[in-house]
Amino acid sequence: MDKDDRKLSQIRHLLDEVDEKLHAVRRVLFEQIYKEQAENLEIGKSGPSTIIEGVFDGENMINKQGQKYQVPANYCSKSKLVPGDNLKLTIQPDGSFIFKQIGPVERKRLMGKLVKDGEHWQVLCEGKKFQCLGASVSYFKAKANDKLAVIVPKTGEASWAAIENIIKNDD
């Protein structure tokens, strides 16, 4: 490996580190934003059930106290949830959770390419990386380098996208 190759390798490594740190900063920032957004939502009783409202962050519903409730990946995929959507969680007396989307945020559609980063799936759109749920990738039978239509919040800097459709590669 010559000197130029080592420099390029070092630059790539540094860019990967910066990308990981930016992702972590966005995650913390949006958790705070979603928590503040959830502060206007309700918690209450409906008969023997408990109802909690919160905001979807890409994987979880966050209530106004900052508690996280993991939303089943198949529901996220089927409902095409995007960060910022308002959800209602009904906790049944038997302990089962029922999620319902009660307030979708404004959305926009993007086209991108599916890539795998370690164990995680991402879609590259307009120079940005968005995480996508493995359940969605499996449902659409997508593979790395497939072209995807995804949905993201119209405003803000979300790090998650919902897969809307796939355009299969012929190779």
ABEGO torsion letter per residue (X at the ends): XBAAAAAAAAAAAAAAAAAAAAAAAAAAAAAAAAAAAAAABBBBBBEABBBBBBBBAGABBBBAAGBBBBBBAAAAAAAGBBBGBBBBBBBBAAGBBBBBBABBBBBBBBBBBBBBBEABBBBBBGGBBBBBBAAAAAAAGBBBGBBBBBBBBABEBBABBBBABBBBBAX
